[in-house]
Amino acid sequence: MDYSKEPHGVFFLIDNKSFYASVEATLRGLNPLKELLVVMSEAENTNGGLILATSPMAKKIFHLKANVSRQRDLPEDPRLIVVPPRMNLYIKRNLQINSIFREFAAERDVWPYSIDESILDMTHSWRLFGNSPREVARVIQKTIRKRLGLYTTVGIGDNPVQAKIALDIYAKHDPQLMGEIHYETVPEKIWSISNMTDVWSIAKRTEKRLNRLGIHSMYELAHSNPFYLKEELGLIGEQIFAIAWGIDRTKISDNIAPKSHSIGNSQVLPRDYFNKYEIETVIKEMGQQVASRLRHHHKQAGCFFLGVGYSYASSEEGERGGFNISGKINHTDNDQEIADLLVYLFESQWQGQPVRNLSVYSSKLIDKTSQQLNIFLPVQQQCKDEDKLKVVDEIRSKYGFQALVYANSLQKGGTAITRSTLVGGHNGGNAYE
């Protein structure tokens, strides 16, 4: 591989170590790396409470895993601190952290990758702050530690994918919580990885497909025929071959427009729902919320997707996990039309199983430039209905979604009012210490 033709830069991928748990620990005057603390969602929402974050020590001693372990997995240990999530606070911290990053790199060279990770293109600015990229990364770590009390891990590479792998594989084992990969160290740092699912973008399903092709390590992946990989796996085969060679031509300063859009949401129900009317109440609410978001973005959708997940108990008894179904519709952003389609899709598949998860997504979006009239309905009534939806949206925009809801949301089983107070599906909490 001729690396001389590949882009060479200085990239940092910085992760806030055990972010939610660390924020909670610092506000209690505790050391995030040494304290036993977990952040757990409300018990009534997730089959006994889902653990969203664990401190490093809680993970090490109790073997708890974020977004996998639940309340039933918690040990009876008086040392363990269990706290509810405060999503508004975590968002505030994320903004503060990225503000610090912008002291070291230009605005366009800082890309928040998630709520606890950011990519920094330090190619043009690292020399202003130290004698080496590693020294500059250390300065950033100390700055965040001093101002916010949080520990960060840093992956350093010649491009973003090298920085990501360095972060995920090597930084957590380094005394200074740093890892580095460069083109010249790819054979040592990437090809030596035997568990391919440890590498970003290679999931278990992709690993199984690679195994069927006789590929069981990153070394074997790097030394496979790239044309064969693309033929067997499609574009993903070409992409993971490049990753195996540590190649990434991404420019984070480029504005990339997605080829397709989707607007939707999903939720875990507060309990197992057995009653058909209650389930359909939530489905209608979700359809109304998606319709409201479509109108906010001045879009209409021509296809809707409904996902239904059955309860944990049903899965244990051998039932299938649920079903996914989609349906086409004349492009619309109307609450009632969308709700009617979703209910029809649900009734066509559901056979009485208890439901715990629901998701609704729209696709085939177009810009709303006019109102499509139905020749079988009075024109004046259709215009009035359109104006009514605009008024509803304006009220919700000013006073919140819960300020004006349909009557079905007040009945047993409705979740829209409660969920309107959540952030990212969890308790927003107080953003102030």
HURA-V956501 format. One record per residue. N is the residue number from 1. RES is the residue in three letters. SS is DSSP state (h for helix, s for strand, l for the rest). PHI is phi in whole degrees, -180 to 180 (999 if undefined). D_CENTER is the distance of its C-alpha to the mean C-alpha in Angstrom with 1 decimal. Layout:
n=N res=RES ss=SS phi=PHI d_center=D_CENTER
n=N res=RES ss=SS phi=PHI d_center=D_CENTER
This chain:
n=1 res=MET ss=l phi=999 d_center=34.0
n=2 res=ASP ss=l phi=-92 d_center=35.2
n=3 res=TYR ss=h phi=-74 d_center=32.8
n=4 res=SER ss=h phi=-64 d_center=35.1
n=5 res=LYS ss=h phi=-92 d_center=33.8
n=6 res=GLU ss=l phi=-93 d_center=30.1
n=7 res=PRO ss=l phi=-65 d_center=28.6
n=8 res=HIS ss=l phi=-117 d_center=29.1
n=9 res=GLY ss=l phi=-140 d_center=27.3
n=10 res=VAL ss=l phi=-127 d_center=26.0
n=11 res=PHE ss=s phi=-122 d_center=22.3
n=12 res=PHE ss=s phi=-113 d_center=20.6
n=13 res=LEU ss=s phi=-115 d_center=17.0
n=14 res=ILE ss=s phi=-111 d_center=16.9
n=15 res=ASP ss=s phi=-116 d_center=14.8
n=16 res=ASN ss=s phi=-85 d_center=15.6
n=17 res=LYS ss=l phi=-61 d_center=16.8
n=18 res=SER ss=l phi=46 d_center=15.6
n=19 res=PHE ss=h phi=-53 d_center=14.4
n=20 res=TYR ss=h phi=-58 d_center=14.6
n=21 res=ALA ss=h phi=-65 d_center=17.6
n=22 res=SER ss=h phi=-67 d_center=19.2
n=23 res=VAL ss=h phi=-61 d_center=19.1
n=24 res=GLU ss=h phi=-64 d_center=20.7
n=25 res=ALA ss=h phi=-65 d_center=23.3
n=26 res=THR ss=h phi=-64 d_center=24.3
n=27 res=LEU ss=h phi=-71 d_center=25.1
n=28 res=ARG ss=l phi=-101 d_center=27.3
n=29 res=GLY ss=l phi=72 d_center=29.1
n=30 res=LEU ss=l phi=-108 d_center=27.9
n=31 res=ASN ss=l phi=-79 d_center=27.0
n=32 res=PRO ss=l phi=-58 d_center=23.3
n=33 res=LEU ss=l phi=-85 d_center=24.4
n=34 res=LYS ss=l phi=-110 d_center=27.3
n=35 res=GLU ss=l phi=-84 d_center=26.4
n=36 res=LEU ss=l phi=-96 d_center=25.4
n=37 res=LEU ss=s phi=-148 d_center=22.6
n=38 res=VAL ss=s phi=-132 d_center=19.6
n=39 res=VAL ss=s phi=-105 d_center=17.3
n=40 res=MET ss=s phi=-128 d_center=17.4
n=41 res=SER ss=l phi=-69 d_center=16.3
n=42 res=GLU ss=l phi=-58 d_center=19.3
n=43 res=ALA ss=h phi=-61 d_center=21.3
n=44 res=GLU ss=h phi=-73 d_center=22.0
n=45 res=ASN ss=h phi=-95 d_center=18.5
n=46 res=THR ss=l phi=-142 d_center=17.5
n=47 res=ASN ss=l phi=53 d_center=20.6
n=48 res=GLY ss=l phi=103 d_center=21.9
n=49 res=GLY ss=l phi=91 d_center=19.0
n=50 res=LEU ss=s phi=-103 d_center=15.8
n=51 res=ILE ss=s phi=-79 d_center=15.7
n=52 res=LEU ss=s phi=-87 d_center=12.6
n=53 res=ALA ss=s phi=-158 d_center=14.3
n=54 res=THR ss=s phi=-130 d_center=17.6
n=55 res=SER ss=l phi=-69 d_center=20.0
n=56 res=PRO ss=h phi=-54 d_center=21.2
n=57 res=MET ss=h phi=-71 d_center=24.5
n=58 res=ALA ss=h phi=-65 d_center=23.3
n=59 res=LYS ss=h phi=-66 d_center=21.3
n=60 res=LYS ss=h phi=-70 d_center=24.5
n=61 res=ILE ss=h phi=-80 d_center=27.1
n=62 res=PHE ss=h phi=-104 d_center=25.5
n=63 res=HIS ss=l phi=58 d_center=23.1
n=64 res=LEU ss=l phi=-88 d_center=20.2
n=65 res=LYS ss=l phi=-124 d_center=16.7
n=66 res=ALA ss=l phi=-65 d_center=13.5
n=67 res=ASN ss=l phi=63 d_center=11.7
n=68 res=VAL ss=l phi=-128 d_center=14.8
n=69 res=SER ss=l phi=-72 d_center=17.9
n=70 res=ARG ss=s phi=-127 d_center=19.1
n=71 res=GLN ss=h phi=-57 d_center=22.0
n=72 res=ARG ss=h phi=-64 d_center=24.5
n=73 res=ASP ss=h phi=-89 d_center=23.7
n=74 res=LEU ss=l phi=-72 d_center=24.6
n=75 res=PRO ss=l phi=-79 d_center=28.1
n=76 res=GLU ss=l phi=-87 d_center=30.9
n=77 res=ASP ss=l phi=-131 d_center=31.2
n=78 res=PRO ss=l phi=-63 d_center=32.3
n=79 res=ARG ss=l phi=-76 d_center=30.8
n=80 res=LEU ss=l phi=-80 d_center=27.2
n=81 res=ILE ss=s phi=-98 d_center=25.7
n=82 res=VAL ss=s phi=-116 d_center=23.2
n=83 res=VAL ss=s phi=-129 d_center=21.5
n=84 res=PRO ss=l phi=-78 d_center=19.3
n=85 res=PRO ss=l phi=-73 d_center=16.2
n=86 res=ARG ss=l phi=-133 d_center=16.8
n=87 res=MET ss=h phi=-63 d_center=13.7
n=88 res=ASN ss=h phi=-62 d_center=16.0
n=89 res=LEU ss=h phi=-66 d_center=17.5
n=90 res=TYR ss=h phi=-67 d_center=14.4
n=91 res=ILE ss=h phi=-65 d_center=13.6
n=92 res=LYS ss=h phi=-60 d_center=17.4
n=93 res=ARG ss=h phi=-63 d_center=17.4
n=94 res=ASN ss=h phi=-60 d_center=14.6
n=95 res=LEU ss=h phi=-65 d_center=16.9
n=96 res=GLN ss=h phi=-65 d_center=19.9
n=97 res=ILE ss=h phi=-65 d_center=18.7
n=98 res=ASN ss=h phi=-69 d_center=17.9
n=99 res=SER ss=h phi=-65 d_center=21.3
n=100 res=ILE ss=h phi=-66 d_center=22.9
n=101 res=PHE ss=h phi=-58 d_center=21.5
n=102 res=ARG ss=l phi=-73 d_center=23.1
n=103 res=GLU ss=l phi=-80 d_center=26.4
n=104 res=PHE ss=l phi=-113 d_center=26.3
n=105 res=ALA ss=l phi=-144 d_center=24.9
n=106 res=ALA ss=l phi=-65 d_center=25.3
n=107 res=GLU ss=h phi=-51 d_center=22.8
n=108 res=ARG ss=h phi=-70 d_center=22.0
n=109 res=ASP ss=h phi=-99 d_center=21.6
n=110 res=VAL ss=s phi=-116 d_center=18.7
n=111 res=TRP ss=s phi=-125 d_center=15.2
n=112 res=PRO ss=s phi=-65 d_center=12.3
n=113 res=TYR ss=l phi=-82 d_center=9.8
n=114 res=SER ss=l phi=-159 d_center=7.2
n=115 res=ILE ss=l phi=-68 d_center=8.7
n=116 res=ASP ss=l phi=-126 d_center=10.8
n=117 res=GLU ss=s phi=-134 d_center=11.5
n=118 res=SER ss=s phi=-141 d_center=13.7
n=119 res=ILE ss=s phi=-106 d_center=16.0
n=120 res=LEU ss=s phi=-119 d_center=19.6
n=121 res=ASP ss=s phi=-90 d_center=22.3
n=122 res=MET ss=l phi=-97 d_center=25.3
n=123 res=THR ss=l phi=-52 d_center=27.7
n=124 res=HIS ss=l phi=-97 d_center=29.8
n=125 res=SER ss=l phi=-129 d_center=29.7
n=126 res=TRP ss=h phi=-63 d_center=29.7
n=127 res=ARG ss=h phi=-67 d_center=33.5
n=128 res=LEU ss=h phi=-76 d_center=33.7
n=129 res=PHE ss=l phi=-125 d_center=32.5
n=130 res=GLY ss=l phi=179 d_center=33.8
n=131 res=ASN ss=l phi=-91 d_center=35.8
n=132 res=SER ss=l phi=-154 d_center=32.9
n=133 res=PRO ss=h phi=-57 d_center=29.1
n=134 res=ARG ss=h phi=-64 d_center=28.9
n=135 res=GLU ss=h phi=-65 d_center=31.1
n=136 res=VAL ss=h phi=-67 d_center=28.9
n=137 res=ALA ss=h phi=-60 d_center=25.8
n=138 res=ARG ss=h phi=-66 d_center=27.8
n=139 res=VAL ss=h phi=-62 d_center=28.8
n=140 res=ILE ss=h phi=-64 d_center=25.2
n=141 res=GLN ss=h phi=-57 d_center=24.5
n=142 res=LYS ss=h phi=-66 d_center=27.6
n=143 res=THR ss=h phi=-64 d_center=27.0
n=144 res=ILE ss=h phi=-67 d_center=23.7
n=145 res=ARG ss=h phi=-63 d_center=25.4
n=146 res=LYS ss=h phi=-70 d_center=28.4
n=147 res=ARG ss=h phi=-82 d_center=26.8
n=148 res=LEU ss=h phi=-119 d_center=23.9
n=149 res=GLY ss=l phi=78 d_center=24.9
n=150 res=LEU ss=l phi=-103 d_center=21.6
n=151 res=TYR ss=l phi=-94 d_center=21.7
n=152 res=THR ss=s phi=-127 d_center=19.7
n=153 res=THR ss=s phi=-109 d_center=19.7
n=154 res=VAL ss=s phi=-130 d_center=20.4
n=155 res=GLY ss=s phi=-105 d_center=20.4
n=156 res=ILE ss=s phi=-119 d_center=23.1
n=157 res=GLY ss=s phi=-156 d_center=23.9
n=158 res=ASP ss=l phi=-79 d_center=25.8
n=159 res=ASN ss=l phi=-153 d_center=22.7
n=160 res=PRO ss=h phi=-60 d_center=18.9
n=161 res=VAL ss=h phi=-69 d_center=18.6
n=162 res=GLN ss=h phi=-63 d_center=21.4
n=163 res=ALA ss=h phi=-64 d_center=19.9
n=164 res=LYS ss=h phi=-65 d_center=16.6
n=165 res=ILE ss=h phi=-67 d_center=18.8
n=166 res=ALA ss=h phi=-61 d_center=21.1
n=167 res=LEU ss=h phi=-67 d_center=18.4
n=168 res=ASP ss=h phi=-69 d_center=17.0
n=169 res=ILE ss=h phi=-98 d_center=20.5
n=170 res=TYR ss=h phi=-112 d_center=23.1
n=171 res=ALA ss=h phi=-62 d_center=22.1
n=172 res=LYS ss=h phi=-68 d_center=21.7
n=173 res=HIS ss=h phi=-98 d_center=25.3
n=174 res=ASP ss=l phi=-93 d_center=26.9
n=175 res=PRO ss=l phi=-56 d_center=29.0
n=176 res=GLN ss=l phi=-97 d_center=27.6
n=177 res=LEU ss=l phi=58 d_center=24.0
n=178 res=MET ss=s phi=-132 d_center=24.1
n=179 res=GLY ss=s phi=-138 d_center=24.1
n=180 res=GLU ss=s phi=-133 d_center=25.6
n=181 res=ILE ss=s phi=-137 d_center=25.8
n=182 res=HIS ss=l phi=-132 d_center=28.1
n=183 res=TYR ss=h phi=-54 d_center=29.7
n=184 res=GLU ss=h phi=-72 d_center=32.7
n=185 res=THR ss=h phi=-105 d_center=30.8
n=186 res=VAL ss=h phi=-56 d_center=28.7
n=187 res=PRO ss=h phi=-58 d_center=31.2
n=188 res=GLU ss=h phi=-76 d_center=31.1
n=189 res=LYS ss=h phi=-97 d_center=27.4
n=190 res=ILE ss=l phi=-106 d_center=25.7
n=191 res=TRP ss=l phi=-66 d_center=28.3
n=192 res=SER ss=l phi=-79 d_center=29.0
n=193 res=ILE ss=l phi=-78 d_center=25.6
n=194 res=SER ss=l phi=-90 d_center=26.6
n=195 res=ASN ss=l phi=-89 d_center=23.4
n=196 res=MET ss=h phi=-66 d_center=21.5
n=197 res=THR ss=h phi=-72 d_center=18.2
n=198 res=ASP ss=h phi=-73 d_center=18.1
n=199 res=VAL ss=l phi=-91 d_center=17.7
n=200 res=TRP ss=l phi=-53 d_center=14.4
n=201 res=SER ss=l phi=85 d_center=14.0
n=202 res=ILE ss=l phi=-107 d_center=16.6
n=203 res=ALA ss=l phi=-89 d_center=15.5
n=204 res=LYS ss=h phi=-61 d_center=18.2
n=205 res=ARG ss=h phi=-63 d_center=19.0
n=206 res=THR ss=h phi=-65 d_center=19.7
n=207 res=GLU ss=h phi=-61 d_center=21.6
n=208 res=LYS ss=h phi=-63 d_center=23.8
n=209 res=ARG ss=h phi=-66 d_center=24.6
n=210 res=LEU ss=h phi=-66 d_center=25.6
n=211 res=ASN ss=h phi=-59 d_center=27.7
n=212 res=ARG ss=h phi=-66 d_center=29.6
n=213 res=LEU ss=l phi=-91 d_center=30.5
n=214 res=GLY ss=l phi=86 d_center=31.9
n=215 res=ILE ss=l phi=-109 d_center=29.2
n=216 res=HIS ss=l phi=-128 d_center=28.2
n=217 res=SER ss=l phi=-153 d_center=27.3
n=218 res=MET ss=h phi=-67 d_center=26.1
n=219 res=TYR ss=h phi=-63 d_center=29.8
n=220 res=GLU ss=h phi=-66 d_center=30.6
n=221 res=LEU ss=h phi=-64 d_center=27.7
n=222 res=ALA ss=h phi=-64 d_center=29.0
n=223 res=HIS ss=l phi=-105 d_center=32.4
n=224 res=SER ss=l phi=-88 d_center=31.8
n=225 res=ASN ss=l phi=-77 d_center=33.0
n=226 res=PRO ss=h phi=-62 d_center=30.2
n=227 res=PHE ss=h phi=-70 d_center=31.9
n=228 res=TYR ss=h phi=-68 d_center=31.9
n=229 res=LEU ss=h phi=-62 d_center=28.2
n=230 res=LYS ss=h phi=-67 d_center=27.5
n=231 res=GLU ss=h phi=-66 d_center=30.0
n=232 res=GLU ss=h phi=-85 d_center=28.5
n=233 res=LEU ss=h phi=-114 d_center=24.7
n=234 res=GLY ss=l phi=80 d_center=24.6
n=235 res=LEU ss=h phi=-61 d_center=22.7
n=236 res=ILE ss=h phi=-62 d_center=20.3
n=237 res=GLY ss=h phi=-64 d_center=23.6
n=238 res=GLU ss=h phi=-67 d_center=24.6
n=239 res=GLN ss=h phi=-68 d_center=21.3
n=240 res=ILE ss=h phi=-73 d_center=21.3
n=241 res=PHE ss=h phi=-64 d_center=25.0
n=242 res=ALA ss=h phi=-64 d_center=24.4
n=243 res=ILE ss=h phi=-62 d_center=21.9
n=244 res=ALA ss=h phi=-61 d_center=24.6
n=245 res=TRP ss=l phi=-98 d_center=26.9
n=246 res=GLY ss=l phi=69 d_center=24.6
n=247 res=ILE ss=l phi=-104 d_center=24.6
n=248 res=ASP ss=l phi=-154 d_center=22.1
n=249 res=ARG ss=l phi=-104 d_center=23.5
n=250 res=THR ss=l phi=-67 d_center=20.5
n=251 res=LYS ss=l phi=-115 d_center=21.6
n=252 res=ILE ss=l phi=-69 d_center=18.8
n=253 res=SER ss=l phi=-80 d_center=21.3
n=254 res=ASP ss=l phi=-75 d_center=21.4
n=255 res=ASN ss=l phi=-88 d_center=19.9
n=256 res=ILE ss=l phi=-100 d_center=18.4
n=257 res=ALA ss=l phi=-91 d_center=18.6
n=258 res=PRO ss=l phi=-65 d_center=16.6
n=259 res=LYS ss=l phi=-71 d_center=19.2
n=260 res=SER ss=l phi=-137 d_center=17.8
n=261 res=HIS ss=l phi=-120 d_center=16.0
n=262 res=SER ss=l phi=-148 d_center=14.6
n=263 res=ILE ss=s phi=-121 d_center=14.5
n=264 res=GLY ss=s phi=-177 d_center=13.6
n=265 res=ASN ss=s phi=-159 d_center=12.1
n=266 res=SER ss=s phi=-144 d_center=12.1
n=267 res=GLN ss=s phi=-157 d_center=13.5
n=268 res=VAL ss=s phi=-96 d_center=15.2
n=269 res=LEU ss=s phi=-69 d_center=18.8
n=270 res=PRO ss=s phi=-67 d_center=20.8
n=271 res=ARG ss=s phi=-163 d_center=23.2
n=272 res=ASP ss=s phi=-70 d_center=24.3
n=273 res=TYR ss=s phi=-101 d_center=25.6
n=274 res=PHE ss=l phi=-105 d_center=28.9
n=275 res=ASN ss=l phi=-82 d_center=30.5
n=276 res=LYS ss=h phi=-59 d_center=30.1
n=277 res=TYR ss=h phi=-64 d_center=30.6
n=278 res=GLU ss=h phi=-66 d_center=27.9
n=279 res=ILE ss=h phi=-62 d_center=25.3
n=280 res=GLU ss=h phi=-68 d_center=26.5
n=281 res=THR ss=h phi=-60 d_center=26.4
n=282 res=VAL ss=h phi=-68 d_center=22.6
n=283 res=ILE ss=h phi=-61 d_center=22.2
n=284 res=LYS ss=h phi=-64 d_center=24.4
n=285 res=GLU ss=h phi=-58 d_center=22.5
n=286 res=MET ss=h phi=-66 d_center=19.2
n=287 res=GLY ss=h phi=-63 d_center=21.3
n=288 res=GLN ss=h phi=-66 d_center=22.8
n=289 res=GLN ss=h phi=-67 d_center=19.5
n=290 res=VAL ss=h phi=-65 d_center=18.4
n=291 res=ALA ss=h phi=-60 d_center=21.9
n=292 res=SER ss=h phi=-62 d_center=21.9
n=293 res=ARG ss=h phi=-68 d_center=18.8
n=294 res=LEU ss=h phi=-61 d_center=20.6
n=295 res=ARG ss=h phi=-65 d_center=23.7
n=296 res=HIS ss=h phi=-61 d_center=22.0
n=297 res=HIS ss=l phi=-93 d_center=21.0
n=298 res=HIS ss=l phi=57 d_center=24.4
n=299 res=LYS ss=s phi=-124 d_center=23.2
n=300 res=GLN ss=s phi=-130 d_center=24.5
n=301 res=ALA ss=s phi=-115 d_center=23.0
n=302 res=GLY ss=s phi=-111 d_center=25.1
n=303 res=CYS ss=s phi=-153 d_center=23.0
n=304 res=PHE ss=s phi=-130 d_center=21.0
n=305 res=PHE ss=s phi=-115 d_center=19.0
n=306 res=LEU ss=s phi=-120 d_center=19.2
n=307 res=GLY ss=s phi=-115 d_center=17.5
n=308 res=VAL ss=s phi=-125 d_center=19.4
n=309 res=GLY ss=s phi=-109 d_center=18.7
n=310 res=TYR ss=s phi=-80 d_center=21.8
n=311 res=SER ss=l phi=-69 d_center=22.4
n=312 res=TYR ss=h phi=-59 d_center=22.4
n=313 res=ALA ss=h phi=-64 d_center=26.2
n=314 res=SER ss=h phi=-65 d_center=26.5
n=315 res=SER ss=h phi=-65 d_center=24.6
n=316 res=GLU ss=h phi=-64 d_center=26.9
n=317 res=GLU ss=l phi=-86 d_center=29.9
n=318 res=GLY ss=l phi=95 d_center=29.0
n=319 res=GLU ss=l phi=-67 d_center=27.7
n=320 res=ARG ss=l phi=-64 d_center=25.1
n=321 res=GLY ss=l phi=-71 d_center=21.6
n=322 res=GLY ss=s phi=149 d_center=21.6
n=323 res=PHE ss=s phi=-151 d_center=21.7
n=324 res=ASN ss=s phi=-126 d_center=20.1
n=325 res=ILE ss=s phi=-149 d_center=22.4
n=326 res=SER ss=s phi=-129 d_center=22.5
n=327 res=GLY ss=s phi=-146 d_center=25.4
n=328 res=LYS ss=s phi=-90 d_center=26.8
n=329 res=ILE ss=s phi=-155 d_center=28.4
n=330 res=ASN ss=s phi=-60 d_center=30.3
n=331 res=HIS ss=s phi=-49 d_center=27.9
n=332 res=THR ss=s phi=-153 d_center=27.4
n=333 res=ASP ss=l phi=-133 d_center=25.5
n=334 res=ASN ss=l phi=-85 d_center=27.8
n=335 res=ASP ss=h phi=-53 d_center=26.6
n=336 res=GLN ss=h phi=-67 d_center=29.4
n=337 res=GLU ss=h phi=-63 d_center=29.2
n=338 res=ILE ss=h phi=-69 d_center=25.5
n=339 res=ALA ss=h phi=-63 d_center=26.0
n=340 res=ASP ss=h phi=-62 d_center=29.0
n=341 res=LEU ss=h phi=-65 d_center=27.3
n=342 res=LEU ss=h phi=-64 d_center=24.5
n=343 res=VAL ss=h phi=-64 d_center=27.2
n=344 res=TYR ss=h phi=-61 d_center=29.3
n=345 res=LEU ss=h phi=-63 d_center=26.5
n=346 res=PHE ss=h phi=-63 d_center=25.9
n=347 res=GLU ss=h phi=-67 d_center=29.7
n=348 res=SER ss=h phi=-75 d_center=30.2
n=349 res=GLN ss=h phi=-121 d_center=28.2
n=350 res=TRP ss=l phi=-72 d_center=28.1
n=351 res=GLN ss=l phi=-127 d_center=30.9
n=352 res=GLY ss=l phi=96 d_center=30.8
n=353 res=GLN ss=l phi=-71 d_center=28.1
n=354 res=PRO ss=l phi=-67 d_center=26.3
n=355 res=VAL ss=s phi=-108 d_center=22.8
n=356 res=ARG ss=s phi=-127 d_center=19.9
n=357 res=ASN ss=s phi=-129 d_center=16.8
n=358 res=LEU ss=s phi=-137 d_center=16.8
n=359 res=SER ss=s phi=-144 d_center=14.7
n=360 res=VAL ss=s phi=-134 d_center=16.2
n=361 res=TYR ss=s phi=-136 d_center=15.4
n=362 res=SER ss=s phi=-112 d_center=18.0
n=363 res=SER ss=s phi=-149 d_center=19.0
n=364 res=LYS ss=s phi=54 d_center=22.1
n=365 res=LEU ss=s phi=-81 d_center=21.9
n=366 res=ILE ss=s phi=-133 d_center=24.9
n=367 res=ASP ss=s phi=-70 d_center=26.1
n=368 res=LYS ss=l phi=-89 d_center=28.1
n=369 res=THR ss=l phi=-112 d_center=31.5
n=370 res=SER ss=l phi=-160 d_center=33.8
n=371 res=GLN ss=l phi=-107 d_center=34.2
n=372 res=GLN ss=l phi=-82 d_center=35.2
n=373 res=LEU ss=l phi=-93 d_center=38.1
n=374 res=ASN ss=l phi=-97 d_center=39.2
n=375 res=ILE ss=l phi=-67 d_center=42.9
n=376 res=PHE ss=l phi=-92 d_center=43.5
n=377 res=LEU ss=l phi=-123 d_center=42.4
n=378 res=PRO ss=l phi=-60 d_center=44.2
n=379 res=VAL ss=h phi=-62 d_center=42.9
n=380 res=GLN ss=h phi=-60 d_center=43.3
n=381 res=GLN ss=h phi=-66 d_center=41.3
n=382 res=GLN ss=h phi=-65 d_center=38.4
n=383 res=CYS ss=h phi=-67 d_center=38.5
n=384 res=LYS ss=h phi=-64 d_center=38.7
n=385 res=ASP ss=h phi=-62 d_center=35.6
n=386 res=GLU ss=h phi=-65 d_center=33.7
n=387 res=ASP ss=h phi=-64 d_center=34.9
n=388 res=LYS ss=h phi=-62 d_center=34.0
n=389 res=LEU ss=h phi=-64 d_center=30.4
n=390 res=LYS ss=h phi=-63 d_center=30.5
n=391 res=VAL ss=h phi=-65 d_center=32.0
n=392 res=VAL ss=h phi=-59 d_center=29.4
n=393 res=ASP ss=h phi=-64 d_center=26.6
n=394 res=GLU ss=h phi=-64 d_center=28.6
n=395 res=ILE ss=h phi=-65 d_center=29.2
n=396 res=ARG ss=h phi=-66 d_center=25.6
n=397 res=SER ss=h phi=-63 d_center=24.6
n=398 res=LYS ss=h phi=-86 d_center=27.3
n=399 res=TYR ss=h phi=-116 d_center=27.2
n=400 res=GLY ss=l phi=103 d_center=23.8
n=401 res=PHE ss=h phi=-60 d_center=22.8
n=402 res=GLN ss=h phi=-72 d_center=24.9
n=403 res=ALA ss=h phi=-67 d_center=28.0
n=404 res=LEU ss=l phi=-149 d_center=28.8
n=405 res=VAL ss=l phi=-128 d_center=27.7
n=406 res=TYR ss=l phi=-72 d_center=29.4
n=407 res=ALA ss=h phi=-60 d_center=31.8
n=408 res=ASN ss=h phi=-64 d_center=30.0
n=409 res=SER ss=h phi=-72 d_center=27.2
n=410 res=LEU ss=h phi=-88 d_center=30.0
n=411 res=GLN ss=l phi=-88 d_center=31.0
n=412 res=LYS ss=l phi=-59 d_center=30.0
n=413 res=GLY ss=l phi=102 d_center=26.6
n=414 res=GLY ss=l phi=-64 d_center=25.1
n=415 res=THR ss=l phi=-124 d_center=21.7
n=416 res=ALA ss=h phi=-61 d_center=21.2
n=417 res=ILE ss=h phi=-67 d_center=23.2
n=418 res=THR ss=h phi=-65 d_center=21.4
n=419 res=ARG ss=h phi=-69 d_center=17.9
n=420 res=SER ss=l phi=-67 d_center=18.9
n=421 res=THR ss=l phi=-94 d_center=19.3
n=422 res=LEU ss=s phi=-91 d_center=15.8
n=423 res=VAL ss=s phi=-123 d_center=12.9
n=424 res=GLY ss=l phi=63 d_center=9.4
n=425 res=GLY ss=l phi=82 d_center=11.5
n=426 res=HIS ss=s phi=-131 d_center=13.3
n=427 res=ASN ss=s phi=-58 d_center=16.5
n=428 res=GLY ss=l phi=-71 d_center=16.6
n=429 res=GLY ss=l phi=65 d_center=19.7
n=430 res=ASN ss=l phi=-104 d_center=21.9
n=431 res=ALA ss=l phi=-83 d_center=20.8
n=432 res=TYR ss=l phi=-113 d_center=24.2
n=433 res=GLU ss=l phi=-85 d_center=25.8
